[in-house]
Amino acid sequence: MSHDHAHVQEFFAARAADWDSRFPDDGPAYAAGVAELGLRPGDRVLDAGCGTGRALPPLRAAVGASGVVIGADLTPAMLRAARRAGRDREGRLLLTDVARLPLRSRSLDAVFAAGLIAHLPDPGENLRELARVVRPDGVLALFHPIGRAALAARQGRRLTPDDLRAEPNLRRLLAASGWRMTSYADEDARFLALAVRQG
């Protein structure tokens, strides 16, 4: 898939209306992924590339009424689908590019990013932007509700050693972008890499 913004928007705009119905069983995986962030009441968290906002309810539950939840996405149709599903009640939705976030530096405690990294035009630079808005020792979760092999099979492609989400590649990329990987899980039922923002 092209990483060009126009192509990313076209791809997701064409699928936004039925996105949730195509993947109706992902809710528990999202909740489990959010739980791994270790959020506390009052924390401030960004769902980067939030799509239809499936992570927003568990993020809100984790940070409580005193916390801040922001969902950012590049595709207007995805945010409209999030609003139709009522997920805008769980957090503020922003139409924005995660490469240029309209957020203050070090203003967040954590970032949750479901399926985002494969769609970034410049993963290293974009991960640096996520690091910019997170406080030192804040957490990043790179998540997908199925593992790399299952996703490749669904997409009709083969996994190759240069896959960005392979553990050694991702570890290097994160380290060069201001993050230290603390855990990595690539199973049939989920993909989750956790990293901590370096000082």
C-alpha positions as a Markdown table, in Angstrom:
| # | Residue | x | y | z |
|---|---|---|---|---|
| 1 | Met | 0.0 | 0.0 | 0.0 |
| 2 | Ser | 1.2 | 3.5 | -0.8 |
| 3 | His | 2.2 | 5.7 | 2.2 |
| 4 | Asp | 1.1 | 8.8 | 0.3 |
| 5 | His | -1.5 | 10.7 | 2.4 |
| 6 | Ala | -4.1 | 10.9 | -0.4 |
| 7 | His | -3.9 | 7.1 | -1.0 |
| 8 | Val | -4.2 | 6.4 | 2.8 |
| 9 | Gln | -7.2 | 8.6 | 3.0 |
| 10 | Glu | -8.8 | 7.0 | -0.1 |
| 11 | Phe | -8.1 | 3.5 | 1.2 |
| 12 | Phe | -9.7 | 4.2 | 4.6 |
| 13 | Ala | -12.5 | 6.5 | 3.3 |
| 14 | Ala | -13.8 | 3.6 | 1.1 |
| 15 | Arg | -13.9 | 1.3 | 4.1 |
| 16 | Ala | -14.9 | 3.6 | 7.0 |
| 17 | Ala | -18.7 | 2.9 | 6.8 |
| 18 | Asp | -18.4 | -0.8 | 7.4 |
| 19 | Trp | -15.0 | -1.0 | 9.2 |
| 20 | Asp | -16.4 | -2.0 | 12.6 |
| 21 | Ser | -18.8 | -4.6 | 11.1 |
| 22 | Arg | -15.9 | -6.2 | 9.2 |
| 23 | Phe | -14.0 | -6.8 | 12.4 |
| 24 | Pro | -16.7 | -7.2 | 15.0 |
| 25 | Asp | -14.7 | -9.4 | 17.4 |
| 26 | Asp | -11.7 | -7.1 | 18.0 |
| 27 | Gly | -13.1 | -5.4 | 21.1 |
| 28 | Pro | -11.5 | -7.7 | 23.7 |
| 29 | Ala | -8.1 | -7.5 | 21.9 |
| 30 | Tyr | -8.3 | -3.6 | 22.0 |
| 31 | Ala | -9.2 | -3.7 | 25.7 |
| 32 | Ala | -6.3 | -6.0 | 26.5 |
| 33 | Gly | -3.9 | -3.9 | 24.5 |
| 34 | Val | -5.0 | -0.7 | 26.3 |
| 35 | Ala | -4.6 | -2.5 | 29.6 |
| 36 | Glu | -0.9 | -3.1 | 28.8 |
| 37 | Leu | -0.3 | 0.7 | 28.8 |
| 38 | Gly | -0.8 | 0.7 | 32.6 |
| 39 | Leu | -2.8 | 3.9 | 32.5 |
| 40 | Arg | -4.0 | 5.5 | 35.7 |
| 41 | Pro | -6.9 | 7.8 | 36.5 |
| 42 | Gly | -6.1 | 11.4 | 35.4 |
| 43 | Asp | -3.6 | 10.3 | 32.7 |
| 44 | Arg | -3.5 | 12.0 | 29.3 |
| 45 | Val | -3.5 | 9.6 | 26.3 |
| 46 | Leu | -3.5 | 9.8 | 22.5 |
| 47 | Asp | -5.0 | 7.2 | 20.2 |
| 48 | Ala | -2.8 | 7.9 | 17.1 |
| 49 | Gly | -4.5 | 6.9 | 13.9 |
| 50 | Cys | -7.7 | 6.2 | 15.9 |
| 51 | Gly | -9.9 | 5.3 | 12.9 |
| 52 | Thr | -13.4 | 4.6 | 14.1 |
| 53 | Gly | -12.3 | 5.0 | 17.7 |
| 54 | Arg | -12.5 | 1.4 | 18.8 |
| 55 | Ala | -9.8 | 2.0 | 21.5 |
| 56 | Leu | -11.5 | 5.2 | 22.9 |
| 57 | Pro | -13.9 | 3.4 | 25.3 |
| 58 | Pro | -11.2 | 1.3 | 27.0 |
| 59 | Leu | -8.9 | 4.3 | 27.1 |
| 60 | Arg | -11.5 | 6.4 | 28.7 |
| 61 | Ala | -12.3 | 3.6 | 31.2 |
| 62 | Ala | -8.6 | 3.5 | 32.1 |
| 63 | Val | -8.0 | 7.2 | 32.7 |
| 64 | Gly | -11.4 | 8.0 | 34.1 |
| 65 | Ala | -13.4 | 11.2 | 34.0 |
| 66 | Ser | -10.4 | 13.2 | 35.2 |
| 67 | Gly | -8.2 | 12.0 | 32.4 |
| 68 | Val | -7.7 | 13.2 | 28.8 |
| 69 | Val | -8.4 | 11.0 | 25.8 |
| 70 | Ile | -7.6 | 12.3 | 22.2 |
| 71 | Gly | -8.3 | 10.4 | 19.1 |
| 72 | Ala | -6.3 | 11.6 | 16.0 |
| 73 | Asp | -6.8 | 10.5 | 12.5 |
| 74 | Leu | -6.1 | 11.6 | 8.9 |
| 75 | Thr | -9.3 | 10.4 | 7.3 |
| 76 | Pro | -12.5 | 12.4 | 7.8 |
| 77 | Ala | -14.7 | 9.4 | 7.0 |
| 78 | Met | -13.2 | 7.4 | 9.8 |
| 79 | Leu | -13.8 | 10.2 | 12.3 |
| 80 | Arg | -17.4 | 10.5 | 11.1 |
| 81 | Ala | -17.8 | 6.7 | 11.7 |
| 82 | Ala | -16.4 | 7.2 | 15.2 |
| 83 | Arg | -19.0 | 9.9 | 15.9 |
| 84 | Arg | -21.8 | 7.8 | 14.5 |
| 85 | Ala | -20.8 | 5.0 | 16.9 |
| 86 | Gly | -20.9 | 7.6 | 19.8 |
| 87 | Arg | -17.2 | 7.2 | 20.5 |
| 88 | Asp | -16.7 | 11.0 | 20.4 |
| 89 | Arg | -18.2 | 10.9 | 23.9 |
| 90 | Glu | -15.2 | 9.0 | 25.1 |
| 91 | Gly | -12.6 | 11.6 | 23.9 |
| 92 | Arg | -11.8 | 14.5 | 21.7 |
| 93 | Leu | -11.5 | 13.7 | 18.0 |
| 94 | Leu | -8.9 | 15.5 | 15.9 |
| 95 | Leu | -8.6 | 15.5 | 12.1 |
| 96 | Thr | -4.8 | 15.7 | 11.9 |
| 97 | Asp | -1.6 | 14.1 | 10.6 |
| 98 | Val | 0.3 | 12.3 | 13.3 |
| 99 | Ala | 3.4 | 13.6 | 11.7 |
| 100 | Arg | 2.5 | 17.1 | 12.8 |
| 101 | Leu | 0.4 | 16.9 | 16.0 |
| 102 | Pro | -1.2 | 20.1 | 17.3 |
| 103 | Leu | -0.2 | 19.2 | 20.8 |
| 104 | Arg | 2.4 | 20.6 | 23.2 |
| 105 | Ser | 5.7 | 18.8 | 23.8 |
| 106 | Arg | 5.7 | 16.4 | 26.7 |
| 107 | Ser | 1.9 | 16.9 | 27.3 |
| 108 | Leu | 0.9 | 13.3 | 27.2 |
| 109 | Asp | 1.5 | 10.2 | 29.4 |
| 110 | Ala | 0.9 | 7.6 | 26.7 |
| 111 | Val | 0.2 | 6.9 | 23.0 |
| 112 | Phe | -1.8 | 3.9 | 21.7 |
| 113 | Ala | -1.4 | 3.3 | 18.0 |
| 114 | Ala | -3.4 | 0.5 | 16.4 |
| 115 | Gly | -2.3 | -0.6 | 13.0 |
| 116 | Leu | -0.6 | 2.8 | 12.5 |
| 117 | Ile | 3.0 | 2.1 | 11.7 |
| 118 | Ala | 2.3 | 0.3 | 8.4 |
| 119 | His | 0.7 | 3.5 | 7.1 |
| 120 | Leu | 3.3 | 6.1 | 8.1 |
| 121 | Pro | 5.2 | 7.8 | 5.3 |
| 122 | Asp | 8.3 | 8.2 | 7.4 |
| 123 | Pro | 8.1 | 5.9 | 10.4 |
| 124 | Gly | 11.3 | 7.1 | 12.1 |
| 125 | Glu | 10.3 | 10.8 | 11.8 |
| 126 | Asn | 6.7 | 10.1 | 12.7 |
| 127 | Leu | 7.7 | 8.1 | 15.8 |
| 128 | Arg | 9.9 | 11.0 | 16.8 |
| 129 | Glu | 6.9 | 13.2 | 16.6 |
| 130 | Leu | 5.0 | 10.8 | 18.9 |
| 131 | Ala | 8.0 | 11.0 | 21.3 |
| 132 | Arg | 7.9 | 14.8 | 21.2 |
| 133 | Val | 4.4 | 14.9 | 22.7 |
| 134 | Val | 5.0 | 12.3 | 25.4 |
| 135 | Arg | 6.7 | 13.0 | 28.7 |
| 136 | Pro | 9.9 | 11.2 | 29.6 |
| 137 | Asp | 9.1 | 7.6 | 30.7 |
| 138 | Gly | 5.7 | 7.8 | 29.0 |
| 139 | Val | 4.6 | 4.8 | 27.1 |
| 140 | Leu | 3.9 | 3.9 | 23.5 |
| 141 | Ala | 1.9 | 0.8 | 22.5 |
| 142 | Leu | 2.1 | -0.3 | 18.8 |
| 143 | Phe | -0.8 | -2.7 | 18.5 |
| 144 | His | -2.7 | -4.8 | 16.0 |
| 145 | Pro | -5.6 | -7.1 | 16.9 |
| 146 | Ile | -3.9 | -10.0 | 15.0 |
| 147 | Gly | -0.3 | -10.9 | 14.6 |
| 148 | Arg | 2.0 | -10.3 | 11.7 |
| 149 | Ala | 1.6 | -13.7 | 10.1 |
| 150 | Ala | -2.2 | -13.7 | 10.3 |
| 151 | Leu | -2.3 | -10.2 | 8.9 |
| 152 | Ala | 0.0 | -11.1 | 6.0 |
| 153 | Ala | -2.2 | -14.1 | 5.2 |
| 154 | Arg | -5.3 | -11.9 | 5.3 |
| 155 | Gln | -3.7 | -9.5 | 2.9 |
| 156 | Gly | -2.4 | -12.2 | 0.6 |
| 157 | Arg | 1.3 | -11.5 | 1.1 |
| 158 | Arg | 4.3 | -13.2 | 2.6 |
| 159 | Leu | 6.3 | -12.1 | 5.6 |
| 160 | Thr | 9.8 | -11.0 | 4.7 |
| 161 | Pro | 12.8 | -10.3 | 6.9 |
| 162 | Asp | 12.6 | -6.6 | 6.2 |
| 163 | Asp | 9.1 | -6.3 | 7.7 |
| 164 | Leu | 9.1 | -3.1 | 9.7 |
| 165 | Arg | 7.3 | -4.9 | 12.6 |
| 166 | Ala | 9.8 | -7.7 | 12.9 |
| 167 | Glu | 11.3 | -7.5 | 16.4 |
| 168 | Pro | 14.9 | -6.5 | 15.5 |
| 169 | Asn | 13.8 | -4.0 | 12.9 |
| 170 | Leu | 11.2 | -2.4 | 15.2 |
| 171 | Arg | 13.6 | -2.3 | 18.1 |
| 172 | Arg | 16.2 | -0.4 | 16.0 |
| 173 | Leu | 13.6 | 2.0 | 14.6 |
| 174 | Leu | 12.2 | 2.8 | 18.0 |
| 175 | Ala | 15.7 | 3.3 | 19.5 |
| 176 | Ala | 16.5 | 5.8 | 16.8 |
| 177 | Ser | 13.3 | 7.6 | 17.4 |
| 178 | Gly | 13.5 | 8.3 | 21.1 |
| 179 | Trp | 11.9 | 5.1 | 22.4 |
| 180 | Arg | 13.2 | 2.0 | 24.2 |
| 181 | Met | 11.3 | -1.2 | 23.5 |
| 182 | Thr | 10.3 | -2.9 | 26.7 |
| 183 | Ser | 8.2 | -5.8 | 25.4 |
| 184 | Tyr | 7.2 | -7.5 | 22.2 |
| 185 | Ala | 4.5 | -10.0 | 21.4 |
| 186 | Asp | 3.6 | -11.3 | 18.0 |
| 187 | Glu | 1.0 | -14.0 | 18.3 |
| 188 | Asp | -1.9 | -15.1 | 16.1 |
| 189 | Ala | -4.4 | -13.2 | 18.3 |
| 190 | Arg | -2.4 | -9.9 | 18.6 |
| 191 | Phe | 0.6 | -7.9 | 17.9 |
| 192 | Leu | 1.8 | -5.6 | 20.7 |
| 193 | Ala | 5.1 | -3.8 | 21.1 |
| 194 | Leu | 5.5 | -1.5 | 24.2 |
| 195 | Ala | 8.2 | 1.2 | 24.4 |
| 196 | Val | 9.1 | 3.9 | 26.9 |
| 197 | Arg | 10.0 | 7.4 | 26.0 |
| 198 | Gln | 13.6 | 8.2 | 26.6 |
| 199 | Gly | 14.6 | 11.3 | 28.5 |
